[in-house]
Amino acid sequence: MTARADNSSTGEDVVRARPAACQRADGGSQATGLPQAVDCMAIALIPQVRASLQRLQDRTNLSQTDITNRAITLYEFVEAQLSAGRELLIRDEDTGEIQRVLIA
């Protein structure tokens, strides 16, 4: 991973990191062995979300990248459905109980 330090608007040191897998020797951003359309980004996770990501990895054996791609795809689908006036419902298969899911 490569990184450089800056100062934030508050004067604190900020490290901006870019995973080595996303950098080529010529300065491009193609990751070796991945499709040309790959976009790499570094994101900051709050501790609660980091713990959730770890639990998902433990349960599913998926990579952080796979989980992130699925999460974004799912969120885009759900947001599109909600924007179209639909509701998101969860039904308990055992009891038949239905709950409406609200995303704020």
JODAUR-V929544 format. One record per backbone hydrogen bond with DSSP energy under -1.0 kcal/mol. CO is the residue of the C=O (numbers start at 1). NH is the residue of the N-H. If there is no record, write none. Layout:
[[CO:NH] [CO:NH]]
//
This chain:
[[2:18] [4:16] [6:14] [8:11] [12:8] [14:6] [16:4] [18:2] [19:22] [20:23] [24:27] [28:24] [31:34] [35:38] [46:50] [47:51] [48:52] [49:53] [50:54] [51:55] [52:56] [53:57] [54:58] [55:59] [56:60] [57:61] [63:67] [64:68] [65:69] [66:70] [67:71] [68:72] [69:73] [70:74] [71:75] [72:76] [73:77] [74:78] [75:79] [76:80] [77:81] [78:82] [79:83] [80:84] [81:86] [82:85] [88:101] [90:99] [92:96] [97:92] [99:90]]
//
